[in-house]
Amino acid sequence: MGKAVTGKNNWALFLLLLTGIVLGGFIGELTKGLSGLGWLNYGQSFGFADPIVLNLGILVISFGLTIKISIASIIGVIIAIFIYRLL
């Protein structure tokens, strides 16, 4: 018949995940100089090494993307999922 309503919003999950990634990355950057918490910043970066440039004569557009996944951002995602399940 119709779509079942579960009461949870997919946009809320997306925003919580995005917040968890951003706050986790921020906490990882803050703790990279600390001896006991430096492991939170351990991770991997991937993406385009150099930006892709599209030259249209009168308009030049540069595209670039780099993603860094760290232990702190993974913990942030786990906490965001936990908070979403509590809603």
C-alpha positions as a printed NumPy array, in Angstrom:
array([[  0.   ,   0.   ,   0.   ],
       [  2.023,   2.93 ,   1.284],
       [  5.459,   3.519,   2.621],
       [  5.82 ,   2.46 ,   6.253],
       [  6.599,   5.313,   8.603],
       [  9.333,   4.405,  11.056],
       [  9.438,   7.742,  12.847],
       [ 13.115,   8.321,  12.058],
       [ 14.286,  10.814,   9.51 ],
       [ 17.084,   9.996,   7.065],
       [ 18.163,  13.639,   7.068],
       [ 18.638,  13.48 ,  10.82 ],
       [ 20.929,  10.471,  10.384],
       [ 22.873,  12.265,   7.647],
       [ 23.319,  15.393,   9.756],
       [ 24.349,  13.382,  12.809],
       [ 26.906,  11.415,  10.769],
       [ 28.286,  14.599,   9.236],
       [ 28.528,  16.196,  12.676],
       [ 30.285,  13.105,  14.046],
       [ 32.826,  13.145,  11.212],
       [ 33.546,  16.867,  11.563],
       [ 33.773,  16.885,  15.364],
       [ 35.834,  13.692,  15.363],
       [ 38.265,  15.157,  12.841],
       [ 38.474,  18.374,  14.855],
       [ 39.184,  16.459,  18.072],
       [ 41.784,  14.372,  16.22 ],
       [ 43.555,  17.514,  15.033],
       [ 43.497,  18.984,  18.549],
       [ 45.013,  15.853,  20.092],
       [ 47.769,  15.185,  17.545],
       [ 50.381,  16.948,  19.672],
       [ 49.419,  15.267,  22.942],
       [ 51.437,  12.22 ,  23.94 ],
       [ 48.614,  10.106,  25.358],
       [ 45.955,  10.999,  22.778],
       [ 48.008,  11.358,  19.598],
       [ 46.684,   8.024,  18.319],
       [ 43.269,   9.639,  17.738],
       [ 44.693,  11.53 ,  14.751],
       [ 46.084,   8.375,  13.125],
       [ 44.418,   7.761,   9.793],
       [ 44.598,   7.854,   6.029],
       [ 44.054,  10.625,   3.486],
       [ 42.953,   9.98 ,  -0.055],
       [ 41.667,  11.978,  -2.984],
       [ 43.083,  13.983,  -5.861],
       [ 46.764,  14.862,  -5.41 ],
       [ 46.433,  17.872,  -7.731],
       [ 43.206,  19.727,  -8.465],
       [ 41.543,  19.107, -11.82 ],
       [ 41.344,  22.352, -13.801],
       [ 38.632,  23.02 , -16.386],
       [ 39.596,  26.014, -18.545],
       [ 36.638,  27.346, -20.55 ],
       [ 38.392,  30.44 , -21.878],
       [ 36.658,  33.114, -19.847],
       [ 35.992,  30.851, -16.86 ],
       [ 38.455,  28.579, -15.069],
       [ 37.062,  26.019, -12.613],
       [ 39.224,  23.941, -10.273],
       [ 37.964,  20.693,  -8.75 ],
       [ 39.684,  19.082,  -5.788],
       [ 38.763,  16.608,  -3.108],
       [ 40.731,  15.162,  -0.211],
       [ 39.208,  13.017,   2.51 ],
       [ 41.001,  12.198,   5.746],
       [ 39.653,   9.37 ,   7.846],
       [ 41.063,   9.204,  11.368],
       [ 40.385,   7.126,  14.451],
       [ 38.644,  10.111,  16.064],
       [ 36.284,  10.562,  13.094],
       [ 35.401,   6.848,  13.17 ],
       [ 34.612,   7.177,  16.893],
       [ 32.507,  10.248,  16.047],
       [ 30.502,   8.249,  13.498],
       [ 29.924,   5.447,  16.019],
       [ 28.701,   7.96 ,  18.617],
       [ 26.435,   9.603,  15.995],
       [ 24.851,   6.24 ,  15.129],
       [ 24.355,   5.518,  18.841],
       [ 22.65 ,   8.904,  19.33 ],
       [ 20.459,   8.295,  16.269],
       [ 19.287,   4.965,  17.681],
       [ 18.358,   6.69 ,  20.938],
       [ 16.088,   9.154,  19.09 ]])
